[in-house]
């Protein structure tokens, strides 16, 4: 943050501290909350909080009506990741809340903050066989879950929700809200809505200086060190620090799939994605390393190939804002607890200004292996086959789009093609789900609502696109003009290959994983979109 921005931020905080309580209705308070949060869109499924949404009629905030609660949650997820600001998703209770729960699971796993609001039944109707009376426990997929039953504490609870979701390791939060409070009137103390918590990370803590010094000493002493950058690196905006530290210490850099953008993937020290959705040469680097520096990642199964890479016992240095994360999945860990960008700057400051004269033999071998892999994939990426190979499609998409394009990829094979064959610049240029097939299209809609000035491309397969076809109409109606690329192989292709490999002689295997011929372009045109095959 530059000095001017810091002054403006501190000024807004000072104004909030000095602000006097204001008397208004609950619906006016909620509309003012949306305004102050700085978001450009909220996502909802009727019919909850209509008075609040009507209050926003003259505001430049898109009120995005969705036909599916799960898709609405994915849109809010994509919005938060693209903008760095959590927005609101509003849905009906009962069955609607059960659908919302499924949509929050990916945001929970990816540490994405968003505010979900659903209605709570008033006491007079509780356990009275009311229409759509069903109760959902959101605690497993939220960082904070509470009921707002008093108009006098409404500002307090919403303030707590924002504080919880943007501090420490960010995650979704949920509030049950008594709808009758919209029409009630009270004095609202807006000092509960501290603007610090409307974006994330709200704070950037430093790591222990002594441990930073120890980490630097160990990195320099190691013979085969490597940096692995996860989603937290991108969330923190630490790509400049990653590049500078890699150059300062001669570190090869790999990323998780969700860490794409931590370094320009054409940088000489960048090796690409590691883990399940990997470039094969990265396996050798992680397998042979004697020290691994993890930055902002949780060392999950996809990143570590089910804890096979790095090998057990290899020294790990782990930068993470969550104190419980380093060492959770691997022993022998030196924890650097703090914001990724801040801690990397600490390491840079401790390293001084002297750079290595050139890459060591360890780095040169990794670079040679990467070049050999690229040469081996040349025919797949540039062969001009009909139909086009997915490797070439991924590469050509990057070449055809502006440099600041935001690519949003689904899971499965599409995640592999995007992760491995899209060489992207450093920055917030790539979003990927934690495993929820069908996430990419609605998440890309949310990302485009957050960044209307950017080109946003949803990259998905037919299996993923089938989940939320109805949201084509949502995009058209709300003028959310994204680009969607569907790889249509008429199958859940990963499952098809698995079935053919394990049960090659079984009859009618196609019925277990393959679809009929569907013309997605024709369907999109019927909903008012421009499309072609």
C-alpha positions as CSV (number, residue, x, y, z in Angstrom):
1,X,0.0,0.0,0.0
2,X,1.5,3.4,-1.0
3,X,1.6,6.4,1.4
4,X,-1.3,8.1,-0.2
5,X,-3.5,5.0,0.1
6,X,-2.4,4.5,3.7
7,X,-3.3,8.1,4.5
8,X,-6.7,7.7,2.9
9,X,-7.3,4.4,4.7
10,X,-6.3,5.8,8.1
11,X,-8.6,8.8,7.4
12,X,-11.6,6.6,6.7
13,X,-10.8,4.6,9.9
14,X,-10.6,7.9,11.9
15,X,-14.0,9.0,10.5
16,X,-15.6,5.7,11.4
17,X,-14.3,6.1,15.0
18,X,-15.7,9.6,15.3
19,X,-19.1,8.7,13.7
20,X,-22.2,9.1,15.8
21,X,-25.0,6.4,15.8
22,X,-27.7,6.9,13.3
23,X,-31.4,6.1,13.6
24,X,-32.8,4.1,10.7
25,X,-34.7,1.0,9.7
26,X,-32.9,-2.4,9.5
27,X,-33.2,-2.5,5.7
28,X,-31.5,1.0,5.4
29,X,-28.7,-0.2,7.7
30,X,-28.1,-3.3,5.5
31,X,-28.1,-1.2,2.3
32,X,-25.6,1.2,3.9
33,X,-23.5,-1.8,4.9
34,X,-23.3,-2.9,1.3
35,X,-22.4,0.6,0.2
36,X,-19.7,1.0,2.8
37,X,-18.2,-2.4,1.9
38,X,-17.3,-1.1,-1.5
39,X,-18.6,-4.1,-3.5
40,X,-20.1,-3.8,-7.0
41,X,-22.5,-6.7,-6.8
42,X,-24.4,-8.9,-4.4
43,X,-25.9,-12.3,-5.3
44,X,-29.3,-13.7,-4.2
45,X,-32.1,-16.2,-4.7
46,X,-35.6,-14.9,-3.7
47,X,-37.3,-14.1,-1.5
48,X,-35.3,-13.0,1.5
49,X,-34.2,-9.4,2.2
50,X,-36.2,-7.9,-0.6
51,X,-36.7,-4.6,1.3
52,X,-32.9,-4.2,1.5
53,X,-32.4,-5.0,-2.2
54,X,-35.1,-2.4,-3.0
55,X,-33.1,0.1,-0.9
56,X,-30.2,-0.4,-3.2
57,X,-32.2,0.3,-6.4
58,X,-30.4,3.6,-7.1
59,X,-27.0,2.4,-6.2
60,X,-24.4,1.3,-8.7
61,X,-24.5,-2.2,-7.2
62,X,-25.6,-5.1,-9.3
63,X,-28.3,-7.1,-7.6
64,X,-27.7,-10.4,-9.3
65,X,-30.8,-12.7,-9.2
66,X,-29.7,-16.3,-9.6
67,X,-31.8,-19.4,-10.1
68,X,-29.5,-21.6,-7.9
69,X,-28.2,-21.0,-4.4
70,X,-25.1,-23.0,-5.1
71,X,-24.3,-20.9,-8.1
72,X,-24.9,-17.7,-6.2
73,X,-22.4,-18.8,-3.6
74,X,-19.9,-19.6,-6.3
75,X,-20.4,-16.2,-7.8
76,X,-19.7,-14.5,-4.5
77,X,-16.6,-16.8,-4.2
78,X,-15.3,-15.7,-7.5
79,X,-16.1,-12.0,-6.8
80,X,-14.1,-12.1,-3.5
81,X,-11.1,-13.8,-5.1
82,X,-11.0,-11.4,-8.1
83,X,-11.5,-8.2,-6.0
84,X,-10.0,-8.9,-2.6
85,X,-13.3,-7.8,-1.1
86,X,-15.9,-10.2,0.3
87,X,-19.4,-9.7,-0.9
88,X,-22.8,-10.9,0.2
89,X,-24.9,-13.9,-0.9
90,X,-28.5,-13.9,0.2
91,X,-30.8,-16.9,0.0
92,X,-34.1,-18.3,1.4
93,X,-34.0,-20.7,4.4
94,X,-35.0,-24.3,4.5
95,X,-34.2,-26.1,1.2
96,X,-32.5,-22.9,-0.1
97,X,-30.1,-22.9,2.9
98,X,-29.2,-26.6,2.2
99,X,-28.2,-25.7,-1.4
100,X,-26.2,-22.7,-0.1
101,X,-24.3,-25.0,2.3
102,X,-22.9,-27.0,-0.7
103,X,-21.9,-23.8,-2.4
104,X,-19.9,-22.7,0.7
105,X,-17.8,-25.8,0.9
106,X,-15.3,-24.7,-1.8
107,X,-14.9,-21.2,-0.4
108,X,-14.2,-22.8,3.0
109,X,-11.5,-25.1,1.6
110,X,-10.0,-22.3,-0.5
111,X,-10.0,-19.7,2.4
112,X,-12.2,-17.3,0.5
113,X,-14.2,-14.8,2.6
114,X,-17.9,-14.1,1.8
115,X,-20.9,-13.2,3.9
116,X,-23.9,-15.6,3.6
117,X,-27.2,-14.5,5.0
118,X,-30.3,-16.6,5.5
119,X,-33.5,-16.2,7.5
120,X,-34.1,-17.5,10.9
121,X,-37.7,-18.4,11.9
122,X,-39.2,-16.1,14.6
123,X,-39.9,-17.8,18.0
124,X,-43.6,-17.9,17.3
125,X,-43.1,-20.3,14.4
126,X,-40.1,-22.3,15.7
127,X,-40.8,-26.1,15.7
128,X,-44.3,-25.4,14.4
129,X,-44.2,-27.4,11.2
130,X,-43.8,-24.1,9.3
131,X,-43.5,-24.0,5.6
132,X,-40.0,-25.0,4.5
133,X,-38.9,-25.4,8.1
134,X,-35.5,-27.0,8.0
135,X,-32.4,-26.2,9.9
136,X,-28.8,-26.1,8.5
137,X,-25.7,-26.1,10.7
138,X,-23.3,-23.9,8.7
139,X,-20.5,-24.3,11.2
140,X,-18.5,-26.9,9.3
141,X,-18.2,-24.6,6.3
142,X,-17.9,-21.2,8.0
143,X,-15.5,-19.4,10.3
144,X,-18.3,-17.7,12.1
145,X,-22.0,-18.6,12.4
146,X,-24.5,-16.7,14.5
147,X,-28.1,-15.7,14.8
148,X,-29.2,-12.0,14.6
149,X,-32.4,-11.8,16.6
150,X,-32.2,-8.3,18.1
151,X,-32.3,-5.0,16.2
152,X,-30.1,-3.4,18.9
153,X,-27.2,-5.8,18.2
154,X,-27.5,-6.0,14.4
155,X,-24.6,-3.7,13.7
156,X,-22.5,-5.6,16.3
157,X,-23.1,-9.0,14.7
158,X,-22.4,-7.8,11.1
159,X,-19.3,-6.1,12.3
160,X,-18.1,-9.3,13.9
161,X,-18.8,-11.2,10.7
162,X,-16.6,-9.0,8.7
163,X,-13.8,-9.1,11.3
164,X,-13.9,-12.8,11.4
165,X,-13.8,-13.4,7.7
166,X,-11.0,-11.0,6.7
167,X,-8.6,-11.5,9.6
168,X,-6.1,-14.4,10.0
169,X,-6.9,-17.1,7.6
170,X,-9.9,-15.8,5.7
171,X,-13.0,-17.9,5.2
172,X,-16.8,-17.6,4.7
173,X,-19.1,-16.6,7.5
174,X,-22.9,-17.0,7.9
175,X,-25.6,-15.1,9.7
176,X,-29.1,-16.2,10.4
177,X,-31.2,-13.0,10.4
178,X,-34.7,-12.4,11.6
179,X,-36.4,-10.9,8.5
180,X,-38.7,-8.8,10.7
181,X,-35.7,-6.7,11.7
182,X,-35.6,-5.1,8.3
183,X,-38.7,-3.0,9.1
184,X,-37.7,-2.4,12.7
185,X,-36.0,0.9,13.6
186,X,-33.1,1.6,16.0
187,X,-30.0,3.5,16.6
188,X,-27.2,1.9,14.5
189,X,-23.6,2.4,15.7
190,X,-21.6,2.3,12.5
191,X,-18.3,2.2,14.5
192,X,-18.9,-1.6,14.5
193,X,-18.3,-1.5,10.7
194,X,-14.6,-0.8,10.7
195,X,-13.5,-0.3,7.0
196,X,-10.3,-2.2,7.7
197,X,-12.4,-5.4,7.5
198,X,-14.0,-4.8,4.2
199,X,-11.0,-6.1,2.3
200,X,-8.5,-8.9,3.0
201,X,-6.0,-9.5,4.3
202,X,-7.2,-7.0,6.9
203,X,-3.8,-7.1,8.7
204,X,-0.3,-8.2,7.6
205,X,1.5,-9.6,10.7
206,X,5.2,-10.1,10.7
207,X,7.0,-13.3,11.6
208,X,9.4,-13.7,14.5
209,X,12.6,-12.0,13.4
210,X,14.8,-14.6,15.0
211,X,13.0,-17.4,13.1
212,X,13.3,-15.4,9.9
213,X,17.1,-15.2,10.4
214,X,17.2,-19.0,11.1
215,X,15.2,-19.7,7.9
216,X,17.5,-17.6,5.8
217,X,20.6,-19.4,7.2
218,X,19.1,-22.8,6.4
219,X,18.1,-21.8,2.9
220,X,21.6,-20.6,2.1
221,X,23.1,-23.7,3.6
222,X,20.9,-26.1,1.6
223,X,22.2,-27.6,-1.6
224,X,18.9,-28.3,-3.3
225,X,16.4,-25.8,-2.1
226,X,13.0,-25.0,-3.8
227,X,10.2,-22.5,-3.2
228,X,6.5,-23.7,-3.5
229,X,3.9,-20.9,-3.6
230,X,0.3,-21.5,-2.8
231,X,-3.0,-19.5,-3.0
232,X,-2.0,-17.4,0.0
233,X,0.9,-15.9,-2.0
234,X,-1.5,-14.5,-4.6
235,X,-4.1,-13.5,-2.0
236,X,-1.3,-11.5,-0.2
237,X,-0.2,-9.9,-3.5
238,X,3.3,-11.2,-3.0
239,X,4.4,-12.0,-6.5
240,X,7.0,-9.2,-6.6
241,X,8.5,-10.4,-3.3
242,X,8.6,-14.0,-4.6
243,X,10.4,-13.0,-7.7
244,X,12.9,-10.8,-5.8
245,X,13.7,-13.5,-3.2
246,X,14.1,-16.2,-5.9
247,X,16.5,-14.0,-7.8
248,X,18.4,-13.0,-4.6
249,X,18.9,-16.5,-3.4
250,X,18.9,-18.5,-6.7
251,X,15.7,-20.4,-5.7
252,X,13.7,-22.4,-8.3
253,X,10.0,-21.6,-7.9
254,X,7.1,-24.0,-8.3
255,X,3.5,-23.2,-7.5
256,X,0.4,-25.1,-6.5
257,X,-2.4,-24.9,-9.1
258,X,-4.1,-22.2,-7.0
259,X,-0.8,-20.4,-6.6
260,X,-0.4,-19.7,-10.3
261,X,0.5,-16.0,-10.6
262,X,3.0,-16.1,-7.7
263,X,5.7,-15.6,-10.3
264,X,5.7,-15.0,-14.1
265,X,5.7,-18.5,-15.5
266,X,8.2,-17.5,-18.2
267,X,10.7,-16.4,-15.6
268,X,14.0,-18.5,-15.8
269,X,13.5,-19.6,-12.2
270,X,9.8,-20.6,-12.6
271,X,9.2,-24.3,-13.0
272,X,5.4,-24.4,-13.1
273,X,2.7,-26.2,-11.2
274,X,3.6,-29.0,-8.8
275,X,1.4,-31.7,-7.3
276,X,-1.5,-33.6,-8.9
277,X,-2.0,-31.0,-11.7
278,X,1.7,-30.8,-12.4
279,X,4.3,-30.4,-14.9
280,X,6.3,-33.7,-14.7
281,X,9.7,-32.0,-14.3
282,X,8.6,-30.4,-11.0
283,X,8.2,-33.9,-9.5
284,X,11.9,-34.4,-9.8
285,X,12.7,-31.1,-8.2
286,X,10.5,-31.6,-5.2
287,X,11.6,-35.3,-4.8
288,X,15.3,-34.3,-4.8
289,X,15.1,-31.2,-2.7
290,X,16.8,-31.1,0.7
291,X,14.8,-28.0,1.8
292,X,11.3,-26.8,0.7
293,X,10.1,-23.3,1.4
294,X,6.3,-23.2,1.3
295,X,4.6,-19.9,1.0
296,X,0.9,-19.5,1.7
297,X,-0.2,-23.1,1.1
298,X,-1.7,-25.9,3.2
299,X,0.3,-28.8,1.8
300,X,-2.8,-30.8,0.9
301,X,-3.0,-34.0,-1.0
302,X,-3.1,-32.4,-4.4
303,X,0.0,-30.3,-3.7
304,X,2.1,-33.1,-2.2
305,X,0.9,-36.1,-4.3
306,X,-0.7,-37.5,-1.2
307,X,2.3,-36.7,1.0
308,X,4.9,-38.3,-1.3
309,X,6.5,-35.0,-2.3
310,X,8.6,-33.9,-0.6
311,X,9.8,-37.0,1.0
312,X,9.1,-37.4,4.7
313,X,11.9,-36.0,6.8
314,X,12.9,-33.3,4.3
315,X,13.4,-29.9,6.0
316,X,10.4,-27.6,5.4
317,X,10.1,-23.9,6.1
318,X,6.5,-22.8,6.0
319,X,5.2,-19.2,5.7
320,X,1.5,-19.0,6.7
321,X,-0.8,-16.5,8.4
322,X,-2.5,-19.4,10.2
323,X,-0.4,-20.4,13.2
324,X,-1.8,-24.0,13.2
325,X,-1.0,-24.7,9.6
326,X,2.8,-25.1,9.4
327,X,3.6,-28.7,10.6
328,X,0.0,-29.8,10.3
329,X,0.7,-32.3,7.5
330,X,4.5,-32.5,7.6
331,X,7.0,-32.8,10.5
332,X,10.4,-31.2,10.6
333,X,8.9,-27.7,9.9
334,X,10.3,-24.3,10.8
335,X,7.2,-22.0,11.1
336,X,7.2,-18.4,9.9
337,X,3.8,-17.2,11.0
338,X,2.6,-14.0,9.2
339,X,1.3,-12.5,6.0
340,X,3.1,-13.9,3.0
341,X,4.1,-10.6,1.5
342,X,5.3,-9.2,4.8
343,X,7.4,-12.3,5.7
344,X,9.0,-12.5,2.3
345,X,10.0,-8.8,2.7
346,X,11.5,-9.7,6.0
347,X,13.5,-12.5,4.3
348,X,14.6,-10.0,1.6
349,X,15.7,-7.4,4.1
350,X,17.7,-10.1,6.0
351,X,19.3,-11.3,2.8
352,X,20.7,-7.9,2.0
353,X,21.5,-6.7,-1.5
354,X,24.1,-9.2,-2.7
355,X,22.8,-11.5,-5.5
356,X,24.2,-14.8,-6.6
357,X,26.5,-14.6,-9.6
358,X,24.3,-17.0,-11.5
359,X,22.2,-20.1,-11.1
360,X,23.9,-23.1,-9.5
361,X,24.1,-26.6,-10.9
362,X,20.8,-27.5,-9.1
363,X,18.9,-24.7,-10.8
364,X,20.6,-25.3,-14.2
365,X,19.5,-29.0,-14.2
366,X,15.9,-28.0,-13.3
367,X,15.9,-25.5,-16.1
368,X,17.2,-28.1,-18.6
369,X,14.6,-30.6,-17.6
370,X,11.9,-28.1,-18.0
371,X,13.1,-27.2,-21.5
372,X,13.3,-30.9,-22.4
373,X,9.7,-31.3,-21.3
374,X,8.6,-28.3,-23.4
375,X,10.3,-29.7,-26.4
376,X,8.5,-33.0,-25.9
377,X,5.2,-31.3,-25.7
378,X,5.8,-29.1,-28.8
379,X,3.7,-31.3,-31.2
380,X,0.8,-31.3,-28.8
381,X,0.9,-27.5,-28.3
382,X,1.5,-26.5,-31.9
383,X,0.4,-29.5,-34.1
384,X,-2.8,-27.8,-35.4
385,X,-4.8,-31.0,-35.2
386,X,-8.5,-31.1,-35.9
387,X,-10.2,-31.3,-33.4
388,X,-7.7,-29.1,-31.6
389,X,-5.7,-30.7,-28.8
390,X,-6.5,-29.3,-25.3
391,X,-2.8,-28.5,-24.8
392,X,-2.8,-26.2,-27.9
393,X,-6.2,-24.7,-27.0
394,X,-4.8,-23.7,-23.5
395,X,-1.7,-22.2,-25.1
396,X,-3.6,-20.4,-27.8
397,X,-6.1,-18.9,-25.4
398,X,-3.3,-17.2,-23.5
399,X,-1.8,-15.9,-26.8
400,X,-5.2,-14.6,-28.0
401,X,-6.2,-12.8,-24.8
402,X,-4.9,-9.5,-23.3
403,X,-2.1,-9.9,-20.8
404,X,-4.2,-9.0,-17.8
405,X,-6.9,-11.6,-18.6
406,X,-8.3,-13.5,-15.6
407,X,-8.7,-17.2,-16.4
408,X,-11.1,-19.2,-14.2
409,X,-10.7,-22.9,-14.5
410,X,-12.7,-25.9,-13.4
411,X,-11.4,-29.0,-11.7
412,X,-10.6,-32.3,-13.5
413,X,-8.7,-32.5,-16.8
414,X,-9.5,-28.9,-17.5
415,X,-7.6,-27.9,-14.4
416,X,-4.6,-29.9,-15.7
417,X,-4.6,-28.3,-19.2
418,X,-5.0,-24.8,-17.7
419,X,-2.4,-25.4,-14.9
420,X,0.2,-27.0,-17.0
421,X,-0.1,-25.3,-20.4
422,X,-1.2,-21.8,-19.6
423,X,2.0,-19.8,-19.0
424,X,0.6,-16.7,-17.2
425,X,2.3,-13.5,-15.9
426,X,2.7,-12.7,-12.2
427,X,-0.4,-11.4,-10.5
428,X,-4.0,-12.2,-9.8
429,X,-4.6,-13.8,-13.2
430,X,-5.9,-17.3,-12.4
431,X,-8.6,-18.8,-10.2
432,X,-9.3,-22.5,-9.7
433,X,-11.7,-24.3,-7.4
434,X,-10.6,-26.7,-4.6
435,X,-12.5,-29.6,-6.2
436,X,-16.1,-28.5,-6.9
437,X,-16.8,-29.5,-10.5
438,X,-19.1,-26.9,-12.1
439,X,-17.6,-24.0,-10.0
440,X,-15.8,-22.2,-12.9
441,X,-18.6,-20.7,-14.9
442,X,-20.6,-19.0,-12.0
443,X,-17.3,-18.1,-10.3
444,X,-16.1,-16.4,-13.5
445,X,-19.4,-14.5,-13.6
446,X,-18.7,-13.3,-10.0
447,X,-15.1,-12.4,-11.0
448,X,-16.3,-10.4,-14.0
449,X,-18.8,-8.5,-11.8
450,X,-15.9,-7.6,-9.6
451,X,-13.6,-6.6,-12.4
452,X,-15.8,-5.5,-15.4
453,X,-12.8,-3.8,-17.0
454,X,-10.9,-7.0,-17.4
455,X,-11.3,-9.9,-19.8
456,X,-12.5,-12.9,-17.9
457,X,-12.4,-16.4,-19.4
458,X,-14.2,-19.4,-17.9
459,X,-12.4,-22.6,-18.9
460,X,-14.5,-25.7,-18.3
461,X,-15.6,-29.0,-19.8
462,X,-19.0,-30.3,-20.6
463,X,-19.3,-32.2,-17.4
464,X,-18.6,-29.0,-15.4
465,X,-20.8,-26.7,-17.6
466,X,-23.8,-28.9,-17.2
467,X,-24.0,-28.0,-13.5
468,X,-25.1,-24.4,-14.0
469,X,-26.3,-24.0,-17.6
470,X,-29.2,-21.8,-16.4
471,X,-26.7,-19.2,-15.3
472,X,-26.2,-18.3,-19.0
473,X,-29.5,-16.4,-18.7
474,X,-28.2,-14.8,-15.5
475,X,-25.1,-13.5,-17.3
476,X,-27.1,-12.2,-20.3
477,X,-29.8,-10.5,-18.1
478,X,-27.1,-8.8,-15.9
479,X,-24.8,-7.9,-18.8
480,X,-21.9,-9.9,-17.2
481,X,-19.9,-10.2,-20.4
482,X,-17.4,-13.0,-19.9
483,X,-16.0,-15.5,-22.3
484,X,-16.7,-19.2,-21.7
485,X,-14.8,-21.9,-23.4
486,X,-16.3,-25.4,-23.1
487,X,-14.2,-28.5,-23.9
488,X,-17.0,-30.8,-25.0
489,X,-15.9,-34.5,-25.2
490,X,-19.4,-35.7,-24.3
491,X,-18.1,-37.4,-21.2
492,X,-16.7,-37.1,-17.7
493,X,-13.5,-37.9,-19.4
494,X,-11.4,-38.7,-16.2
495,X,-14.0,-41.2,-15.2
496,X,-14.1,-42.7,-18.7
497,X,-10.4,-43.3,-18.7
498,X,-10.5,-44.8,-15.2
499,X,-13.3,-47.2,-16.1
500,X,-11.6,-48.3,-19.3
501,X,-8.4,-48.9,-17.4
502,X,-9.8,-50.8,-14.5
503,X,-12.7,-52.7,-16.2
504,X,-11.8,-52.9,-19.9
505,X,-14.0,-55.8,-20.6
506,X,-17.1,-54.6,-18.9
507,X,-20.2,-54.1,-21.1
508,X,-21.8,-50.7,-21.5
509,X,-19.1,-48.7,-19.7
510,X,-20.2,-45.7,-21.7
511,X,-23.4,-45.5,-19.6
512,X,-21.3,-44.8,-16.5
513,X,-19.5,-41.7,-17.6
514,X,-20.5,-40.5,-21.1
515,X,-23.2,-38.0,-22.2
516,X,-25.2,-37.5,-25.4
517,X,-24.3,-35.0,-28.0
518,X,-25.2,-31.5,-26.7
519,X,-25.0,-28.3,-28.7
520,X,-24.1,-25.8,-26.0
521,X,-23.8,-23.0,-28.5
522,X,-27.4,-23.4,-29.6
523,X,-28.6,-23.5,-26.0
524,X,-26.6,-20.3,-25.2
525,X,-28.0,-18.5,-28.3
526,X,-31.5,-19.4,-27.1
527,X,-30.8,-17.6,-23.9
528,X,-29.5,-14.5,-25.7
529,X,-25.8,-15.2,-25.6
530,X,-23.4,-15.1,-28.6
531,X,-22.0,-18.6,-29.2
532,X,-20.5,-20.9,-31.8
533,X,-19.1,-24.4,-32.0
